[in-house]
Amino acid sequence: MRSLCADLARAGGLWRTAYADGWRLGSWDGFNQRFVNAAPWYFRTLESWRRLFPDFGLRLISGQWPIHPRSGKPASVVFCARLASDGASAG
């Protein structure tokens, strides 16, 4: 069984504080005035993500960084993992 996980926090360097795990204030920057009261969200470093998968019995297969077509910067990171107990090949 495979699992995909996307982390949008990488988009355009959205972290404006220290590069460390922790809660961040939400924002609707770029949206119209009808978007209010953004929820807080939890930021993870790439190393924290890498350590998290085995903690839940998953083996990380790959990480991909889709590139935004206009900015040329990573828009997110997408992880692909499978159950560590699954003996199937990574392909």
C-alpha positions in Angstrom: 0.0 0.0 0.0 1.3 3.5 -0.9 0.6 6.8 0.7 1.0 10.3 -0.7 1.5 13.4 1.5 1.8 17.0 0.3 3.2 19.9 2.3 2.2 23.2 0.8 4.2 25.2 3.4 7.2 25.2 1.0 5.4 27.3 -1.5 7.4 30.4 -2.2 9.1 30.2 1.2 5.9 30.8 3.2 7.7 30.4 6.5 8.5 33.9 7.7 9.9 32.7 11.1 12.7 30.4 12.1 13.0 27.1 10.1 11.8 24.9 13.0 8.8 22.7 13.7 5.9 24.6 15.3 2.6 26.3 15.0 2.2 29.2 12.6 -0.5 31.8 12.3 -2.7 31.3 9.3 -3.1 33.9 6.5 -5.4 34.6 3.6 -2.8 36.9 1.9 -3.7 37.1 -1.8 -7.4 36.3 -1.3 -10.3 38.7 -1.3 -11.8 40.3 1.8 -14.4 37.6 2.3 -11.6 35.2 3.5 -11.2 35.9 7.3 -10.0 34.1 10.4 -7.4 31.8 8.9 -6.7 28.8 11.0 -3.2 28.2 12.5 -1.2 25.4 10.9 1.7 23.2 11.9 5.0 23.6 10.1 7.5 20.7 9.8 11.0 20.9 8.5 12.0 18.4 5.8 14.1 16.5 8.4 11.1 16.3 10.7 9.0 14.9 7.9 11.7 12.3 7.1 11.8 11.2 10.7 8.0 11.0 11.0 7.3 8.3 8.4 9.1 5.5 10.2 7.4 6.5 13.4 4.1 5.5 11.8 5.4 2.3 10.1 6.0 3.9 6.7 9.1 3.8 4.5 9.8 6.9 2.5 10.1 6.1 -1.2 10.5 9.5 -2.7 10.1 13.3 -2.4 9.2 15.5 -5.3 9.2 19.3 -5.5 6.7 20.5 -8.2 7.9 23.8 -9.6 5.5 26.7 -10.0 5.4 27.6 -13.8 5.7 31.4 -13.3 8.0 31.8 -10.3 10.2 28.8 -11.1 10.3 28.0 -7.3 9.0 24.9 -5.5 5.3 25.1 -5.0 5.2 22.3 -2.4 6.8 18.9 -1.6 5.0 15.6 -2.2 6.2 12.5 -0.4 5.4 9.0 -1.5 5.7 6.3 1.2 4.7 2.7 1.7 4.1 0.4 4.7 7.5 -0.6 6.0 6.2 -4.2 6.3 5.3 -4.3 2.6 8.0 -6.2 0.9 7.1 -5.1 -2.6 9.6 -3.2 -4.7 9.7 0.6 -4.5 8.7 0.9 -8.2 
